[in-house]
């Protein structure tokens, strides 16, 4: 390595820092080193595969331009990942500081790849930007389509198959469903398919990993770089949004969401409830989420449950050739285990374990014995406040707008109190949330309405019958 290379490298770093700013430089270039040059190629190295990938994808042309400004004969950058062993350092280069014990090296799995990085805030940021791990079993090929998830599946597949530069149709695409109904499977399928095309950058993150990365970036004073990195993603996929907590994290998520959508990038989100029911999120975020395509994945019907079981049994047979589940057993499980897809998989795993450990064939009698604790009583329908307002308004011949208004006439006050009472008894919503959903009223107003109706029901049999009728309508 010549002294000209070293002098040029110093000037290139200064030029790069001036162009991208101190925060971005500290995040992505502080640990990039010059390894020498050969002909028209300048050789650089970084300590992790993630840094190599990120710099090649986002800054390769800028780094080359900075070199060409100093030495025009260079026309190519060669970027490698240097090994963790201590190398002989060229003269005039500062020795690498020996890592402190608490910063020992560790291996991080991310999206099927390895990231070698030191433990600490910077590592946490890189890990988050590498994405949450993807399960190789969760692909479109293994996703069973039925009546309850057809629209969500079609929308996710269209997003996965889109090309860079195509007009974004559904933004954001928001999928919601209860536990174990296939949200994560669908989102990971999208991420696998999108990344396989290698045309666009698809990043799959759980809400927890997003929070983890953002908080780590704040601690490492690299928040600007973290934000910039997120906003260069072509398709950002966020799972379990209901777990997103913290005012600053939510604000950053909102800014990222707006920046990506405004730039024509795709955002896909999954949660266990619709945007309007995410009480912990800021109203602006809920409004932006509701402005895209909101799709509910419904409960698994018996026919779909049977198809899922057949698919899972066939997959298990590939690894365990002697495992055979007769159709009557699959039909029994599909009919009896109704809660969610995870219970179905759990039931099959029990049959497999019993068959492998005892050597006995799977029979209907054995299945009934093994899965009896997974057979749950039928859960009542999940009631929404909007449904309550609609049914009550129809029963009392008023409009939903009347229930939310400030009108105090008798023909509106009583229905409003009944609706608030039903919201408290049929949903898990808090008093403040119910008040907010009834025109922004205080929680004390809701409490007064609930107590008023409770007292009247004990003495007014006609009102009690009306409320029982409303409950039956809402739970059908």
C-alpha positions in Angstrom: 0.0 0.0 0.0 1.5 3.3 -1.0 1.6 6.5 1.0 -0.4 8.1 -1.9 -3.1 5.5 -1.2 -3.1 6.3 2.5 -3.1 10.1 2.0 -5.9 9.7 -0.6 -7.9 7.5 1.8 -7.7 10.2 4.5 -9.1 12.8 2.1 -11.7 10.4 0.8 -13.0 9.8 4.4 -13.1 13.5 5.0 -15.0 14.1 1.8 -17.4 11.2 2.6 -18.1 12.6 6.1 -18.8 16.0 4.6 -21.3 14.5 2.1 -23.3 12.2 4.3 -23.0 13.9 7.7 -21.4 12.7 11.0 -24.2 10.4 12.1 -24.4 8.5 8.9 -20.6 8.3 8.6 -20.3 7.0 12.1 -22.9 4.3 11.5 -21.7 2.9 8.1 -18.2 4.1 7.4 -16.2 4.5 10.6 -15.0 0.9 10.5 -14.3 0.7 6.8 -10.6 0.3 6.2 -8.3 0.6 3.1 -6.6 -2.7 2.2 -4.8 -1.4 -0.8 -5.2 -0.9 -4.6 -4.6 -2.9 -7.7 -4.7 -1.3 -11.2 -8.0 0.5 -11.4 -9.5 -1.1 -8.3 -9.4 0.2 -4.8 -9.8 -2.5 -2.1 -11.7 -1.7 1.1 -12.9 -3.9 3.9 -15.6 -3.9 6.7 -16.0 -6.1 9.7 -19.5 -7.5 9.0 -21.5 -8.9 6.1 -24.3 -6.6 6.9 -22.1 -3.5 6.5 -20.7 -4.9 3.2 -24.2 -5.5 1.9 -25.6 -2.2 3.0 -22.7 -0.1 1.6 -22.8 -2.0 -1.7 -26.5 -1.4 -2.0 -26.7 2.2 -0.9 -23.3 3.9 -1.0 -21.0 2.1 -3.5 -21.3 4.8 -6.2 -20.8 7.6 -3.7 -17.7 6.0 -2.2 -16.3 5.5 -5.7 -17.1 9.1 -6.7 -15.1 10.3 -3.6 -12.2 8.2 -4.7 -12.3 9.4 -8.3 -12.3 13.0 -7.0 -8.9 12.2 -5.4 -7.5 9.6 -7.9 -9.4 9.6 -11.2 -7.6 6.3 -12.4 -9.8 4.3 -10.0 -13.0 2.9 -11.7 -14.0 0.1 -9.3 -14.5 -0.5 -5.6 -13.8 -4.0 -4.2 -15.5 -4.4 -0.8 -14.7 -7.5 1.4 -15.5 -8.7 4.9 -12.3 -8.9 6.9 -11.8 -11.8 9.2 -11.9 -11.4 13.0 -8.2 -12.4 13.4 -5.7 -9.6 14.1 -3.9 -8.5 10.9 -0.6 -6.9 10.5 -1.3 -3.2 10.2 0.4 -1.1 7.6 2.4 1.9 8.8 0.6 5.1 9.7 -2.6 3.3 10.4 -4.0 3.4 13.9 -4.0 -0.1 15.6 -7.4 -1.6 16.3 -8.3 -1.3 19.9 -8.6 -4.6 21.7 -12.3 -5.2 22.5 -13.3 -5.0 26.1 -14.7 -8.2 27.7 -18.3 -7.1 27.5 -18.0 -6.4 23.8 -17.0 -10.0 22.9 -17.9 -11.2 19.4 -21.1 -13.1 18.9 -23.0 -14.6 15.9 -26.4 -13.2 15.1 -28.9 -15.0 12.8 -31.0 -12.8 10.6 -33.1 -13.8 7.6 -31.1 -17.0 7.1 -27.7 -15.2 7.1 -25.0 -14.6 9.7 -23.9 -11.2 10.9 -20.6 -11.1 12.8 -20.8 -8.1 15.1 -19.8 -7.0 18.6 -22.4 -6.9 21.3 -23.7 -3.3 21.9 -26.0 -0.6 20.6 -24.4 -0.6 17.1 -24.8 -4.3 16.9 -28.4 -4.0 17.9 -29.1 -1.5 15.2 -27.5 -3.7 12.6 -29.4 -6.8 13.8 -32.7 -4.9 13.6 -32.0 -3.7 10.1 -31.1 -7.2 9.1 -34.7 -8.1 9.8 -36.4 -10.6 12.1 -35.7 -14.3 11.3 -37.8 -15.9 8.6 -39.1 -19.5 9.1 -38.3 -21.4 5.8 -41.6 -23.4 6.3 -43.7 -20.3 6.0 -44.0 -19.7 2.3 -46.9 -19.2 -0.2 -46.5 -22.8 -1.3 -47.4 -24.0 2.2 -50.1 -21.4 2.8 -53.6 -23.0 2.5 -56.1 -20.7 1.0 -59.8 -20.7 2.0 -62.8 -18.5 2.1 -61.6 -16.6 5.2 -58.2 -15.6 3.8 -58.6 -15.4 0.0 -58.5 -11.6 -0.2 -55.6 -11.3 2.2 -53.6 -14.0 0.3 -54.3 -12.4 -3.1 -53.3 -8.9 -1.9 -50.1 -10.2 -0.3 -49.1 -12.2 -3.4 -49.7 -9.1 -5.6 -47.4 -7.1 -3.3 -44.7 -9.8 -3.4 -44.8 -10.1 -7.2 -44.7 -6.4 -8.0 -41.7 -4.9 -9.6 -39.7 -1.8 -8.7 -41.3 1.2 -10.3 -44.8 -0.3 -10.4 -47.6 1.8 -9.1 -48.3 0.8 -5.5 -52.0 -0.2 -5.2 -52.5 -1.0 -1.6 -50.6 1.2 0.8 -50.4 0.3 3.5 -51.7 -3.2 3.2 -53.1 -3.9 6.7 -54.0 -7.5 7.7 -55.7 -8.2 11.0 -56.8 -11.5 12.6 -56.9 -13.3 15.9 -54.1 -15.5 17.2 -53.1 -18.4 15.0 -55.1 -17.6 11.9 -52.1 -17.2 9.6 -51.0 -13.5 9.7 -47.3 -14.3 10.3 -47.4 -17.1 7.8 -48.7 -14.7 5.1 -46.3 -11.9 5.9 -43.3 -14.2 6.0 -44.4 -15.7 2.7 -44.5 -12.2 1.2 -40.9 -11.5 2.5 -39.5 -14.8 1.2 -41.1 -14.3 -2.3 -40.1 -10.6 -2.4 -36.5 -11.3 -1.5 -36.3 -14.3 -3.9 -36.9 -12.0 -6.8 -33.8 -9.9 -5.7 -35.2 -6.9 -7.4 -36.5 -5.1 -4.4 -35.3 -4.8 -0.7 -38.0 -6.4 1.5 -37.5 -6.1 5.3 -39.5 -8.2 7.7 -39.6 -6.9 11.3 -41.7 -7.6 14.3 -42.9 -4.6 16.2 -40.6 -5.7 19.0 -37.5 -5.8 16.8 -38.4 -2.3 15.4 -38.6 -0.9 18.9 -35.3 -2.7 19.8 -33.5 -1.3 16.8 -34.8 2.2 17.3 -34.0 2.3 21.1 -30.5 0.9 20.3 -30.0 3.6 17.6 -30.9 6.3 20.1 -28.4 4.9 22.6 -25.7 4.6 20.0 -26.5 8.1 18.7 -27.1 6.7 15.2 -30.9 7.4 15.1 -30.5 9.4 11.9 -28.7 6.6 10.1 -31.4 4.1 11.4 -34.2 6.3 10.0 -32.4 6.8 6.7 -31.8 3.1 6.4 -35.4 2.2 7.0 -36.6 4.7 4.5 -34.6 3.2 1.7 -36.4 -0.2 2.0 -38.7 -1.0 -1.0 -41.1 -3.1 1.1 -41.3 -2.7 4.8 -43.2 -5.6 6.6 -44.2 -5.1 10.2 -45.7 -7.9 12.2 -47.7 -7.7 15.5 -48.1 -4.0 15.4 -50.3 -4.1 18.6 -47.1 -4.5 20.6 -45.6 -1.2 19.4 -45.1 0.8 22.6 -43.5 4.1 23.6 -44.3 7.6 22.5 -41.0 8.3 20.7 -41.0 4.8 19.0 -44.5 5.4 17.8 -43.6 8.8 16.5 -40.7 7.4 14.6 -42.9 4.6 13.2 -45.4 7.3 12.1 -42.6 9.3 10.4 -41.2 6.2 8.7 -44.7 5.1 7.6 -45.4 8.6 6.1 -42.0 8.8 4.4 -42.2 5.4 2.8 -45.8 5.9 1.6 -45.1 9.4 0.3 -42.0 8.0 -1.6 -44.2 5.3 -3.2 -42.6 2.4 -1.2 -44.8 -0.5 0.0 -45.7 -1.0 3.6 -47.4 -4.2 4.9 -48.6 -4.5 8.5 -50.3 -7.2 10.5 -52.0 -6.9 13.9 -54.5 -8.7 16.0 -57.2 -6.0 15.6 -58.3 -3.3 13.1 -56.5 0.1 13.1 -59.4 1.8 14.9 -59.0 -0.6 17.9 -55.3 0.0 18.4 -56.0 2.4 21.3 -52.3 2.6 22.3 -51.4 4.2 19.0 -51.6 7.8 18.1 -54.7 8.9 16.2 -52.6 10.0 13.3 -51.1 6.6 12.9 -54.4 4.8 13.1 -55.8 7.2 10.5 -52.9 6.5 8.1 -53.2 2.8 8.6 -57.0 2.9 7.9 -56.3 4.8 4.7 -54.9 1.8 3.0 -56.4 -1.6 2.3 -57.6 -3.1 5.6 -58.2 -6.9 5.3 -59.5 -9.2 8.0 -58.5 -12.9 8.0 -61.5 -14.6 9.5 -61.7 -17.7 11.6 -60.8 -21.0 10.0 -63.9 -22.9 8.8 -64.0 -26.7 9.1 -63.3 -27.2 5.4 -60.2 -25.0 5.6 -59.0 -26.7 8.9 -59.2 -30.1 7.2 -57.1 -28.8 4.2 -54.5 -27.4 6.6 -54.3 -30.7 8.4 -53.9 -32.6 5.2 -51.1 -30.3 4.1 -49.3 -30.5 7.5 -49.7 -34.3 7.6 -48.2 -34.6 4.1 -45.3 -32.4 5.2 -44.7 -34.5 8.3 -44.7 -37.7 6.2 -41.8 -36.4 4.1 -39.6 -36.5 7.3 -41.3 -39.5 8.9 -42.3 -41.9 6.1 -44.1 -44.3 8.5 -46.4 -41.5 9.8 -49.9 -42.1 8.5 -53.1 -40.3 9.7 -56.3 -41.8 8.4 -58.8 -39.4 6.9 -61.5 -40.0 9.6 -58.9 -38.9 12.2 -58.1 -35.7 10.3 -61.8 -35.1 9.9 -62.3 -35.6 13.7 -59.6 -33.1 14.5 -60.9 -30.6 12.0 -64.3 -30.8 13.5 -63.2 -30.7 17.1 -60.2 -28.5 17.3 -61.7 -25.2 16.2 -59.7 -22.4 18.0 -56.8 -21.7 15.6 -54.1 -23.1 13.3 -51.6 -23.5 16.1 -53.9 -25.9 17.9 -54.3 -27.9 14.7 -50.5 -28.2 14.4 -50.2 -29.1 18.0 -52.7 -31.9 17.6 -50.8 -33.4 14.7 -47.5 -33.1 16.6 -49.1 -35.1 19.5 -50.2 -37.8 17.1 -46.7 -37.9 15.6 -45.0 -38.1 18.9 -47.3 -40.9 20.2 -46.8 -42.9 16.9 -43.0 -42.5 17.0 -42.5 -43.2 20.7 -44.9 -46.2 21.0 -44.8 -47.6 17.5 -48.5 -47.8 17.4 -50.6 -46.7 14.4 -52.8 -43.6 14.6 -56.4 -44.5 15.3 -59.5 -42.5 16.0 -59.6 -43.7 19.6 -55.9 -42.6 20.2 -56.6 -39.2 18.6 -59.6 -38.6 20.8 -57.5 -39.3 23.9 -54.5 -37.3 22.8 -56.2 -34.0 21.7 -59.1 -33.8 24.3 -57.6 -30.8 26.1 -57.4 -28.9 22.7 -61.1 -29.2 22.3 -62.4 -25.9 23.6 -65.9 -24.7 24.1 -67.1 -22.5 21.2 -66.0 -18.9 21.9 -68.6 -16.1 21.7 -68.3 -13.8 18.7 -66.0 -10.9 19.3 -68.2 -7.8 19.5 -67.1 -4.4 18.2 -68.2 -1.1 19.6 -69.2 0.0 16.0 -71.5 -3.1 15.8 -73.1 -2.1 19.2 -73.8 1.4 18.0 -75.3 0.2 14.7 -77.6 -2.4 16.3 -78.7 0.0 19.1 -79.4 2.8 16.7 -81.5 0.5 14.6 -83.4 -0.8 17.6 -84.3 2.7 18.9 -84.8 4.3 15.5 -82.0 6.9 15.9 -78.8 7.4 13.9 -75.3 6.4 14.9 -74.4 10.1 14.6 -77.1 10.8 17.2 -75.4 8.4 19.7 -72.1 10.2 19.2 -73.5 13.7 19.3 -74.0 16.0 22.2 -77.8 15.9 22.0 -79.5 15.5 25.3 -83.1 14.7 24.3 -84.7 11.7 25.9 -85.0 9.7 22.7 -81.2 9.9 22.3 -79.9 9.8 25.9 -81.4 6.4 26.7 -80.1 4.6 23.6 -76.7 6.1 24.1 -76.6 4.8 27.7 -77.7 1.4 26.6 -75.0 1.3 23.9 -72.4 2.4 26.5 -73.6 -0.3 28.9 -73.4 -3.0 26.2 -69.9 -1.7 25.2 -68.7 -2.2 28.8 -70.3 -5.6 29.3 -69.6 -7.2 25.8 -66.1 -5.9 25.1 -62.8 -5.6 26.9 -62.5 -1.9 26.2 -61.7 0.5 29.1 -64.1 3.2 30.2 -61.9 6.0 28.7 -61.7 4.2 25.4 -65.5 3.7 25.3 -65.9 7.4 26.1 -63.6 8.3 23.2 -65.6 6.1 20.8 -68.8 7.9 21.8 -67.9 11.3 20.7 -64.9 11.9 23.0 -66.8 11.7 26.3 -65.2 11.5 29.7 -64.9 8.1 31.3 -67.1 9.3 34.2 -70.0 9.8 31.7 -69.6 6.1 30.6 -69.5 5.0 34.3 -72.7 6.9 35.0 -74.5 5.4 32.0 -73.4 1.8 33.0 -74.6 2.2 36.6 -77.9 3.8 35.4 -78.7 0.9 33.1 -77.7 -1.7 35.7 -80.1 -0.1 38.2 -82.9 0.1 35.6 -82.5 -3.5 34.4 -83.1 -4.8 38.0 -86.5 -3.0 38.1 -87.6 -2.6 34.5 -88.4 -6.0 33.0 -89.2 -4.5 29.5 -85.7 -2.8 29.4 -84.1 -6.0 30.6 -85.8 -8.0 27.7 -84.7 -5.3 25.2 -81.1 -5.6 26.3 -81.1 -9.4 26.2 -82.5 -9.1 22.6 -79.7 -6.7 21.7 -77.1 -9.1 23.2 -78.4 -12.0 21.1 -78.4 -9.9 17.9 -74.8 -8.9 18.6 -73.5 -12.4 19.4 -75.2 -14.2 16.5 
